[in-house]
């Protein structure tokens, strides 16, 4: 009779079920009670509320019963299961298409667009890893897929922050000195730097591939963290928060201020360059070598070192890149701040239900950051839209010509 549950203990057991469900528990309540620091939020899948940000696992598959859901959580569950996957699928298509255009057109020779190409690829990888555990695309509990998804999620988050850091650093140098930027920040060197950073990140995150496993409890299979590695992963999770959010965000904030100051001072300098450019227009007697009749009586002489069009275009590109970076900060920082709080400060009690709902809501906003890069390329850069139209028109014309030639040959 020692397993008998008294009526007074039944509400407590229900609350424990809810707590277990919110924290993505994959072991029984008795096992959780025997596990040290089982309310620590740094342990993924066992009791880490922050793990939801990486996988958005199905509520229906991981919670006890819909009867206990608060109304706000029901709405977020519906959004996470049905609406978000559609948004992420569209985001994958736009990111892949934008990356293809950036790779196949003249943009691959422009340094800032090399970074945008990398961001589109990384965001696509993250969104694919995000969709796999979802109920609509659930192949997550297959051995091997579990580990790969877990690994790619952490890897892509880390790489995106640091590519943004590299982009901001390149803009600082470009605004400071075009000569230095042309020598050290050309597209080839940027590609080498991105590949080097990617290789280091791949090696540094390999531990995610052998610390998770597909576990079956007799009812269903779930991808879990191996309990033996729980304490080690708790420490590694704290290091990951520091290197994947705190340090890059601090560097980006500093460089945002530096670039803003440079843009303001450069605006005044650009106006003086325009006046100097206009003042250097001179009149000559006659120039028989001129090909245009209108230009035979005038000659424009550009001062040494002045490339007005380049100056203006560099400023416009920088401002548009800053818009992308600021949008990333707006979408990601609230979520990452709350995640950092739960990870570093080790709350000894279960977080309030309102804070949990806020975290789930911030998750959906957070994931939008990875879905909009392709759209922003089309929305912010007119030259990108023109190149896209020209590329598609050229390919369509070439296809029609080949089709016509084949039909003509058959005749």
Secondary structure, DSSP 4 states (H G I P E B T S, - for coil): -TT---HHHHHHHHHHHHHHHHTT--S-HHHHHHSTTTT-TTSTTTS-GGGHHHH---HHHHSS-GGG--HHHHHHHHIIIIIHHHHHHHHHHHHHHHHHHHHHSGGGGSHHHHHHHHHHHHHHHHHHHHHHTSGGG--TTSTTHHHHHHHHHHHHHHHHHHHHHHHHHHHHHHHH-HHHHHHHSSHHHHHHHHHHHHHHHHHHTGGGGSSEEEEE-SS-EEEEE-GGGHHHHHHHHHHHHIIIIIHHHHHHHHHHHHHHHHHHHHHHHHHHHHHHHHHTEEE-S--TT-SSGGGTTEEE-PPTT--HHHHHHHHHHHHHHHHHHHHHHHHHHHHHHHHHHHHHS--SSPPPHHHHHHHHHHHHHHHHTTTSHHHHHHHH-HHHHHHHHHHHHHHHHHHHHHHHHHHHHH-
